[in-house]
């Protein structure tokens, strides 16, 4: 122990660590004290709110039960006062018990000699026992019902009331075998004269079920207290006069509406604060261990703070080994050690920056080499494309020329032997190949002339309806027996737009030509509709072979054909796209259409 005290007195890091721990302990204790106080207040308030909710729920269930009994009694009272016939009382008494499950007994009792033929006593009582309802007439010198609480209190006060629990007994007949409470209502004439009393009985078991077992805490309980101060029912079986102010308990009371009874909920505080006390103990344990860990950490940190030279030596050794990426820490101190540490940090930063510059230069050289490689590959690909284009163009031009030449020889040599139908077929084939050859040449000329243009004159007023019908009229179907041509114009016949008529007609003709070329059955539809107030769209839809999803992005690239065996140079759609954009519009492929191909050509609708 003496050695430990000696080391502490002569160790700056140990003394500073203990000082920090002492201050931290005081702050933590003050904070935990405030936290403990306010957390208990919050937990208690939450418990009060929960208990209040439980109390309100119980009160509502009891109110529903009592209201049910009161309504049934009032309804029967009206029937009794309207039909004062002795024999009817048996039916009324039995009826209220039979049709109201909450009522186990009903007594309809009258003043002495009210029915003179029945004598001084006339009271009808019905009682349900195990589902069987029995009705009897009662009242005699041995059973003087006028003096019983359920009759006397209602008749004296001339008001309906609930009677505290009592044990019924009739020495001359049957009676309720369990403790009951009764709702008693005086039978009165319109001028206030007492005729008798109607009483409906409810068992304590029904009250207990209505009270329920809604306990939010393990040892909490509820009770129903009568006007005499005795317990009517309780969820823990307690009887007699209750203690409504027990020590270390939360007690909430509420008078039951329409009665002189009180409903109470009692919750022990040990249950209320059980979880919060456990949590507080757990937190205190963590704080104690945290303070011990903080003591150790403070000692380590302080020891490191007073030994910067050792750290600096370790870092400079790493730099000497070639690990230049290690960042040296700087110091805010102005003494010799701090200046030395900052000087080494600046030197290390300069070395790292120089190395980074070298790496960046190396990366730039590597990137330049890669770009040169890509450029070389592009030149080679361009050369290959040029050769392929020349071969394809030669093939595309030679093929229709050979066909035209062959059919011309047929007409020259065999014109006298072939039928008119064959002549017509041959001439149509010559015209079609001539048109294909003209289209190829037109595409080449357009590709040469359109290059470098930034705009096209738009001075023509063009009727949209006419454009669609002209394009349809010019189209000769390749398969007229299996392909149908539809026109669907959804704009007024008078709609005109200002644009370049020739360019628009060329674009639509090219799109119709493509649809005709790739559609063997189904239909080709040209439609026109307004997209919004500033744009109009021409849509060419076919049910042909369509375009595979993986090749849809390639269709607008120049000299690109999805099938190298197809006729054409791959310039039709690229030229259409260029012209559409020069006209201020666009040409797009509808990627949501899978039954063929649908191309949408949009133009400004300005005049």
SULHUJO-V138119 format. One record per residue. RES is the residue in three letters. PHI is phi in whole degrees, -180 to 180 (* if undefined). OMEGA is omega in whole degrees, 0 to 359 (* if undefined). D_LAST is the distance of its C-alpha to the last C-alpha in whole Angstrom. Layout:
# SULHUJO-V138119
RES | PHI | OMEGA | D_LAST
RES | PHI | OMEGA | D_LAST
This chain:
# SULHUJO-V138119
UNK | * | 180 | 103
UNK | -63 | 180 | 105
UNK | -65 | 179 | 103
UNK | -64 | 179 | 100
UNK | -64 | 179 | 100
UNK | -63 | 180 | 101
UNK | -64 | 180 | 98
UNK | -68 | 181 | 96
UNK | -65 | 183 | 97
UNK | -101 | 179 | 97
UNK | -115 | 180 | 93
UNK | -63 | 181 | 91
UNK | -65 | 180 | 88
UNK | -68 | 181 | 90
UNK | -66 | 179 | 91
UNK | -66 | 178 | 87
UNK | -64 | 179 | 86
UNK | -66 | 178 | 89
UNK | -64 | 178 | 87
UNK | -62 | 179 | 84
UNK | -63 | 179 | 85
UNK | -63 | 179 | 87
UNK | -63 | 180 | 84
UNK | -63 | 179 | 82
UNK | -64 | 179 | 84
UNK | -63 | 180 | 85
UNK | -64 | 179 | 81
UNK | -63 | 181 | 80
UNK | -65 | 177 | 83
UNK | -63 | 180 | 82
UNK | -64 | 180 | 78
UNK | -69 | 177 | 80
UNK | -62 | 178 | 82
UNK | -64 | 179 | 79
UNK | -61 | 180 | 77
UNK | -63 | 183 | 80
UNK | -65 | 185 | 80
UNK | -73 | 177 | 77
UNK | -68 | 178 | 76
UNK | -65 | 177 | 79
UNK | -63 | 180 | 78
UNK | -66 | 179 | 74
UNK | -64 | 180 | 76
UNK | -64 | 179 | 78
UNK | -64 | 178 | 75
UNK | -64 | 178 | 74
UNK | -64 | 178 | 77
UNK | -62 | 181 | 77
UNK | -66 | 178 | 74
UNK | -66 | 180 | 74
UNK | -64 | 177 | 78
UNK | -62 | 178 | 76
UNK | -64 | 177 | 74
UNK | -61 | 180 | 77
UNK | -62 | 179 | 79
UNK | -65 | 179 | 76
UNK | -64 | 178 | 75
UNK | -63 | 180 | 79
UNK | -61 | 180 | 79
UNK | -66 | 179 | 76
UNK | -65 | 178 | 78
UNK | -66 | 178 | 81
UNK | -61 | 179 | 80
UNK | -61 | 180 | 78
UNK | -64 | 183 | 82
UNK | -65 | 179 | 83
UNK | -62 | 179 | 81
UNK | -61 | 179 | 81
UNK | -67 | 183 | 85
UNK | -63 | 181 | 85
UNK | -63 | 180 | 82
UNK | -62 | 181 | 84
UNK | -67 | 180 | 88
UNK | -63 | 179 | 86
UNK | -62 | 179 | 85
UNK | -68 | 178 | 88
UNK | -58 | 181 | 90
UNK | -63 | 179 | 88
UNK | -64 | 181 | 89
UNK | -64 | 183 | 93
UNK | -67 | 179 | 93
UNK | -85 | 182 | 92
UNK | -136 | 183 | 94
UNK | -82 | 177 | 98
UNK | -118 | 186 | 99
UNK | -54 | 184 | 102
UNK | -67 | 180 | 101
UNK | -68 | 182 | 97
UNK | -63 | 178 | 97
UNK | -65 | 180 | 98
UNK | -69 | 180 | 95
UNK | -64 | 182 | 93
UNK | -64 | 181 | 94
UNK | -69 | 183 | 94
UNK | -62 | 183 | 90
UNK | -66 | 179 | 89
UNK | -76 | 185 | 90
UNK | -68 | 187 | 89
UNK | -104 | 178 | 85
UNK | -133 | 184 | 85
UNK | -58 | 182 | 86
UNK | -77 | 183 | 86
UNK | -101 | 180 | 89
UNK | -102 | 180 | 92
UNK | -158 | 179 | 95
UNK | -144 | 179 | 95
UNK | -120 | 174 | 97
UNK | -114 | 188 | 98
UNK | -119 | 184 | 101
UNK | -121 | 178 | 102
UNK | -62 | 181 | 105
UNK | -57 | 176 | 108
UNK | 59 | 177 | 109
UNK | -64 | 170 | 106
UNK | -102 | 187 | 106
UNK | -62 | 181 | 110
UNK | -70 | 180 | 111
UNK | -97 | 178 | 109
UNK | 89 | 185 | 112
UNK | -70 | 186 | 111
UNK | -111 | 171 | 109
UNK | -150 | 179 | 106
UNK | -142 | 179 | 103
UNK | -107 | 183 | 101
UNK | -129 | 175 | 100
UNK | -116 | 184 | 97
UNK | -144 | 178 | 97
UNK | -103 | 179 | 95
UNK | -133 | 179 | 97
UNK | 57 | 176 | 95
UNK | 84 | 180 | 93
UNK | -107 | 181 | 96
UNK | -103 | 177 | 96
UNK | -117 | 181 | 99
UNK | -127 | 180 | 100
UNK | -146 | 171 | 103
UNK | -95 | 182 | 105
UNK | -135 | 182 | 106
UNK | 118 | 180 | 108
UNK | -168 | 177 | 112
UNK | -65 | 178 | 115
UNK | -82 | 179 | 114
UNK | -126 | 184 | 110
UNK | -91 | 190 | 110
UNK | -71 | 181 | 106
UNK | -61 | 184 | 106
UNK | -95 | 180 | 107
UNK | -76 | 186 | 105
UNK | -58 | 185 | 102
UNK | -65 | 178 | 99
UNK | -94 | 188 | 100
UNK | -65 | 184 | 102
UNK | -68 | 179 | 99
UNK | -69 | 181 | 97
UNK | -69 | 182 | 99
UNK | -72 | 183 | 100
UNK | -79 | 183 | 97
UNK | 58 | 178 | 95
UNK | -133 | 175 | 92
UNK | -69 | 182 | 91
UNK | -157 | 174 | 91
UNK | -100 | 182 | 91
UNK | -100 | 177 | 95
UNK | -57 | 182 | 96
UNK | -54 | 178 | 97
UNK | -148 | 178 | 100
UNK | -98 | 182 | 102
UNK | -75 | 178 | 103
UNK | -157 | 176 | 106
UNK | -135 | 184 | 108
UNK | -68 | 186 | 111
UNK | -105 | 183 | 111
UNK | -160 | 180 | 108
UNK | -82 | 182 | 105
UNK | -159 | 180 | 103
UNK | -67 | 183 | 100
UNK | -82 | 181 | 101
UNK | -117 | 178 | 99
UNK | -69 | 184 | 98
UNK | -132 | 168 | 96
UNK | -121 | 187 | 94
UNK | -128 | 171 | 93
UNK | -104 | 187 | 91
UNK | -113 | 181 | 93
UNK | -136 | 181 | 92
UNK | -70 | 173 | 95
UNK | -92 | 187 | 95
UNK | -133 | 173 | 95
UNK | -82 | 181 | 95
UNK | -67 | 179 | 93
UNK | -94 | 173 | 96
UNK | 91 | 180 | 96
UNK | -83 | 180 | 99
UNK | -75 | 175 | 99
UNK | -100 | 183 | 100
UNK | 170 | 182 | 99
UNK | -141 | 171 | 97
UNK | -107 | 185 | 95
UNK | -128 | 177 | 94
UNK | -113 | 186 | 92
UNK | -101 | 176 | 93
UNK | -125 | 181 | 91
UNK | -78 | 176 | 92
UNK | -64 | 178 | 92
UNK | -63 | 178 | 90
UNK | -65 | 177 | 87
UNK | -64 | 180 | 87
UNK | -64 | 178 | 87
UNK | -66 | 177 | 85
UNK | -67 | 178 | 82
UNK | -64 | 175 | 83
UNK | 76 | 180 | 82
UNK | -124 | 183 | 82
UNK | -84 | 183 | 79
UNK | -104 | 181 | 81
UNK | -86 | 182 | 79
UNK | -130 | 187 | 82
UNK | -57 | 186 | 85
UNK | -112 | 178 | 87
UNK | -80 | 180 | 85
UNK | -153 | 180 | 87
UNK | -128 | 180 | 86
UNK | -146 | 178 | 88
UNK | -115 | 188 | 89
UNK | -112 | 180 | 91
UNK | -79 | 182 | 93
UNK | -70 | 176 | 94
UNK | -81 | 181 | 98
UNK | 95 | 179 | 96
UNK | -88 | 180 | 97
UNK | -75 | 174 | 94
UNK | -80 | 174 | 93
UNK | -143 | 175 | 91
UNK | -149 | 182 | 90
UNK | -78 | 178 | 88
UNK | -111 | 177 | 91
UNK | 79 | 181 | 94
UNK | -68 | 179 | 95
UNK | -131 | 178 | 98
UNK | 83 | 179 | 100
UNK | -84 | 183 | 98
UNK | -86 | 171 | 96
UNK | -96 | 183 | 95
UNK | -90 | 177 | 92
UNK | -135 | 180 | 92
UNK | -71 | 180 | 93
UNK | -71 | 177 | 93
UNK | 58 | 176 | 90
UNK | -133 | 173 | 88
UNK | -99 | 184 | 85
UNK | -121 | 175 | 86
UNK | -123 | 182 | 83
UNK | -124 | 178 | 84
UNK | -156 | 177 | 83
UNK | -74 | 181 | 84
UNK | -71 | 182 | 83
UNK | -56 | 177 | 82
UNK | 84 | 179 | 84
UNK | -136 | 173 | 87
UNK | -104 | 181 | 89
UNK | -95 | 182 | 89
UNK | -123 | 176 | 87
UNK | -106 | 184 | 85
UNK | -133 | 174 | 86
UNK | -123 | 183 | 84
UNK | -122 | 181 | 86
UNK | -127 | 176 | 85
UNK | -66 | 181 | 87
UNK | -67 | 179 | 86
UNK | -65 | 175 | 87
UNK | -76 | 182 | 84
UNK | -64 | 185 | 82
UNK | -98 | 184 | 82
UNK | -59 | 184 | 83
UNK | -71 | 180 | 80
UNK | -68 | 177 | 79
UNK | -66 | 177 | 83
UNK | -64 | 179 | 82
UNK | -63 | 180 | 79
UNK | -64 | 178 | 81
UNK | -63 | 180 | 84
UNK | -65 | 180 | 81
UNK | -65 | 179 | 79
UNK | -62 | 178 | 83
UNK | -63 | 179 | 84
UNK | -63 | 181 | 81
UNK | -64 | 180 | 81
UNK | -61 | 179 | 85
UNK | -65 | 178 | 84
UNK | -63 | 179 | 81
UNK | -66 | 179 | 83
UNK | -66 | 178 | 85
UNK | -65 | 179 | 82
UNK | -62 | 176 | 81
UNK | -59 | 180 | 85
UNK | -65 | 180 | 85
UNK | -65 | 178 | 81
UNK | -61 | 180 | 82
UNK | -63 | 181 | 85
UNK | -66 | 182 | 83
UNK | -63 | 182 | 80
UNK | -65 | 179 | 83
UNK | -62 | 178 | 85
UNK | -71 | 181 | 82
UNK | -65 | 182 | 81
UNK | -94 | 178 | 84
UNK | -128 | 181 | 84
UNK | -70 | 182 | 81
UNK | -65 | 179 | 83
UNK | -65 | 178 | 84
UNK | -65 | 181 | 80
UNK | -62 | 179 | 80
UNK | -63 | 180 | 82
UNK | -64 | 182 | 81
UNK | -71 | 178 | 77
UNK | -67 | 175 | 78
UNK | -65 | 179 | 80
UNK | -65 | 178 | 77
UNK | -65 | 179 | 75
UNK | -63 | 179 | 78
UNK | -82 | 178 | 78
UNK | 96 | 179 | 74
UNK | -91 | 186 | 72
UNK | -76 | 183 | 70
UNK | -78 | 179 | 68
UNK | -75 | 182 | 70
UNK | -91 | 178 | 69
UNK | -79 | 179 | 72
UNK | -74 | 176 | 72
UNK | -97 | 182 | 72
UNK | -127 | 176 | 74
UNK | -87 | 180 | 74
UNK | -73 | 180 | 78
UNK | -103 | 179 | 79
UNK | -79 | 185 | 82
UNK | -63 | 180 | 83
UNK | -67 | 179 | 82
UNK | -62 | 179 | 79
UNK | -64 | 179 | 78
UNK | -64 | 180 | 79
UNK | -64 | 180 | 77
UNK | -68 | 178 | 74
UNK | -64 | 178 | 75
UNK | -64 | 179 | 75
UNK | -63 | 179 | 72
UNK | -65 | 180 | 70
UNK | -63 | 180 | 72
UNK | -64 | 179 | 71
UNK | -64 | 179 | 67
UNK | -64 | 179 | 67
UNK | -65 | 181 | 68
UNK | -63 | 180 | 66
UNK | -64 | 179 | 63
UNK | -63 | 178 | 64
UNK | -65 | 178 | 65
UNK | -64 | 178 | 61
UNK | -62 | 178 | 60
UNK | -63 | 179 | 62
UNK | -64 | 180 | 60
UNK | -64 | 178 | 57
UNK | -64 | 179 | 57
UNK | -64 | 178 | 59
UNK | -65 | 178 | 56
UNK | -64 | 178 | 53
UNK | -62 | 180 | 56
UNK | -64 | 178 | 55
UNK | -64 | 178 | 52
UNK | -62 | 178 | 51
UNK | -63 | 179 | 54
UNK | -66 | 178 | 51
UNK | -64 | 177 | 48
UNK | -63 | 178 | 50
UNK | -64 | 179 | 51
UNK | -64 | 180 | 48
UNK | -63 | 178 | 46
UNK | -61 | 180 | 49
UNK | -65 | 179 | 48
UNK | -67 | 177 | 45
UNK | -63 | 180 | 46
UNK | -65 | 179 | 48
UNK | -65 | 178 | 45
UNK | -62 | 178 | 43
UNK | -63 | 179 | 46
UNK | -64 | 178 | 46
UNK | -64 | 179 | 43
UNK | -63 | 179 | 43
UNK | -63 | 180 | 46
UNK | -64 | 179 | 44
UNK | -64 | 180 | 41
UNK | -63 | 179 | 43
UNK | -63 | 182 | 45
UNK | -66 | 180 | 42
UNK | -63 | 178 | 40
UNK | -61 | 180 | 44
UNK | -67 | 183 | 44
UNK | -66 | 179 | 41
UNK | -83 | 183 | 41
UNK | -66 | 184 | 45
UNK | -61 | 178 | 44
UNK | -64 | 179 | 42
UNK | -65 | 179 | 44
UNK | -63 | 180 | 47
UNK | -65 | 180 | 46
UNK | -62 | 180 | 45
UNK | -63 | 182 | 48
UNK | -64 | 180 | 50
UNK | -69 | 177 | 48
UNK | -64 | 178 | 49
UNK | -66 | 178 | 52
UNK | -62 | 180 | 53
UNK | -65 | 182 | 51
UNK | -72 | 187 | 53
UNK | -87 | 187 | 57
UNK | -127 | 185 | 56
UNK | -68 | 182 | 54
UNK | -84 | 184 | 57
UNK | -107 | 183 | 58
UNK | -89 | 183 | 55
UNK | -79 | 177 | 53
UNK | -59 | 180 | 50
UNK | -64 | 179 | 49
UNK | -67 | 177 | 49
UNK | -62 | 179 | 48
UNK | -62 | 180 | 45
UNK | -63 | 181 | 45
UNK | -65 | 181 | 46
UNK | -64 | 177 | 43
UNK | -62 | 180 | 40
UNK | -67 | 177 | 42
UNK | -64 | 179 | 42
UNK | -64 | 181 | 38
UNK | -63 | 180 | 37
UNK | -70 | 176 | 39
UNK | -65 | 178 | 37
UNK | -65 | 179 | 34
UNK | -63 | 179 | 35
UNK | -65 | 178 | 36
UNK | -65 | 179 | 33
UNK | -63 | 180 | 31
UNK | -62 | 180 | 33
UNK | -64 | 179 | 33
UNK | -62 | 179 | 29
UNK | -63 | 180 | 29
UNK | -64 | 179 | 32
UNK | -65 | 180 | 30
UNK | -63 | 180 | 27
UNK | -62 | 181 | 29
UNK | -76 | 186 | 30
UNK | -84 | 185 | 27
UNK | -79 | 180 | 25
UNK | -61 | 177 | 27
UNK | 92 | 179 | 27
UNK | -74 | 178 | 23
UNK | -112 | 179 | 21
UNK | -160 | 177 | 17
UNK | -130 | 181 | 16
UNK | -61 | 180 | 14
UNK | -130 | 184 | 10
UNK | -115 | 183 | 9
UNK | -98 | 171 | 9
UNK | -89 | 188 | 8
UNK | -118 | 176 | 10
UNK | -86 | 185 | 11
UNK | -64 | 181 | 12
UNK | -63 | 180 | 16
UNK | -63 | 180 | 16
UNK | -56 | 183 | 16
UNK | -65 | 182 | 19
UNK | -69 | 177 | 21
UNK | -64 | 179 | 21
UNK | -63 | 180 | 22
UNK | -68 | 181 | 25
UNK | -69 | 182 | 26
UNK | -76 | 187 | 26
UNK | -83 | 174 | 28
UNK | -105 | 184 | 32
UNK | -65 | 178 | 34
UNK | -74 | 181 | 37
UNK | -130 | 186 | 39
UNK | -65 | 181 | 38
UNK | -78 | 184 | 41
UNK | -117 | 182 | 40
UNK | -123 | 180 | 36
UNK | -112 | 179 | 34
UNK | -107 | 180 | 30
UNK | -115 | 175 | 28
UNK | -121 | 182 | 24
UNK | -128 | 182 | 23
UNK | -103 | 182 | 19
UNK | -112 | 178 | 19
UNK | -122 | 179 | 15
UNK | -61 | 180 | 15
UNK | -64 | 183 | 15
UNK | -89 | 184 | 13
UNK | -68 | 177 | 10
UNK | -127 | 175 | 7
UNK | -130 | 179 | 5
UNK | -97 | 183 | 5
UNK | -160 | 177 | 8
UNK | -104 | 187 | 12
UNK | -60 | 185 | 13
UNK | -62 | 182 | 17
UNK | -64 | 180 | 17
UNK | -62 | 181 | 15
UNK | -64 | 179 | 18
UNK | -63 | 181 | 21
UNK | -64 | 182 | 20
UNK | -65 | 179 | 20
UNK | -62 | 181 | 23
UNK | -66 | 179 | 25
UNK | -65 | 178 | 25
UNK | -67 | 178 | 26
UNK | -61 | 179 | 29
UNK | -62 | 180 | 30
UNK | -61 | 180 | 30
UNK | -67 | 184 | 32
UNK | -70 | 187 | 34
UNK | -109 | 181 | 35
UNK | -117 | 180 | 35
UNK | -99 | 178 | 39
UNK | -155 | 182 | 39
UNK | 106 | 181 | 37
UNK | -156 | 174 | 33
UNK | -121 | 184 | 30
UNK | -123 | 171 | 26
UNK | -111 | 183 | 23
UNK | -133 | 179 | 21
UNK | -138 | 179 | 17
UNK | -152 | 178 | 16
UNK | -90 | 178 | 14
UNK | -79 | 177 | 16
UNK | -156 | 184 | 15
UNK | -69 | 185 | 12
UNK | -120 | 183 | 10
UNK | -138 | 175 | 11
UNK | -131 | 186 | 12
UNK | -127 | 170 | 15
UNK | -106 | 184 | 17
UNK | -119 | 177 | 21
UNK | -113 | 184 | 24
UNK | -120 | 177 | 27
UNK | -134 | 178 | 31
UNK | -112 | 183 | 34
UNK | -82 | 186 | 36
UNK | -69 | 180 | 38
UNK | 75 | 182 | 35
UNK | -123 | 179 | 35
UNK | -59 | 182 | 38
UNK | -57 | 183 | 37
UNK | -75 | 181 | 39
UNK | -113 | 185 | 37
UNK | -68 | 180 | 34
UNK | -78 | 185 | 33
UNK | -95 | 192 | 34
UNK | -70 | 181 | 32
UNK | -98 | 177 | 29
UNK | -84 | 182 | 32
UNK | -60 | 177 | 32
UNK | 60 | 180 | 35
UNK | -111 | 176 | 36
UNK | -123 | 181 | 37
UNK | -69 | 178 | 38
UNK | -135 | 185 | 41
UNK | -64 | 181 | 42
UNK | -88 | 179 | 43
UNK | -73 | 179 | 40
UNK | -74 | 180 | 38
UNK | 106 | 182 | 36
UNK | -104 | 183 | 36
UNK | 78 | 181 | 34
UNK | -111 | 188 | 31
UNK | -62 | 182 | 28
UNK | -67 | 177 | 27
UNK | -59 | 179 | 27
UNK | -66 | 177 | 25
UNK | -61 | 179 | 22
UNK | -63 | 179 | 22
UNK | -61 | 181 | 22
UNK | -66 | 181 | 19
UNK | -61 | 180 | 17
UNK | -72 | 175 | 18
UNK | -65 | 177 | 17
UNK | -85 | 180 | 13
UNK | 88 | 181 | 13
UNK | -116 | 181 | 14
UNK | -160 | 177 | 18
UNK | -133 | 184 | 21
UNK | -133 | 176 | 23
UNK | -100 | 177 | 27
UNK | -78 | 183 | 27
UNK | -78 | 178 | 31
UNK | -91 | 182 | 32
UNK | -101 | 185 | 32
UNK | -121 | 182 | 35
UNK | -92 | 183 | 35
UNK | 158 | 180 | 34
UNK | -133 | 176 | 31
UNK | -133 | 178 | 27
UNK | -112 | 184 | 24
UNK | -115 | 181 | 21
UNK | -107 | 183 | 18
UNK | -107 | 179 | 15
UNK | -139 | 172 | 12
UNK | -66 | 182 | 9
UNK | -99 | 181 | 7
UNK | -75 | 177 | 4
UNK | -97 | * | 0
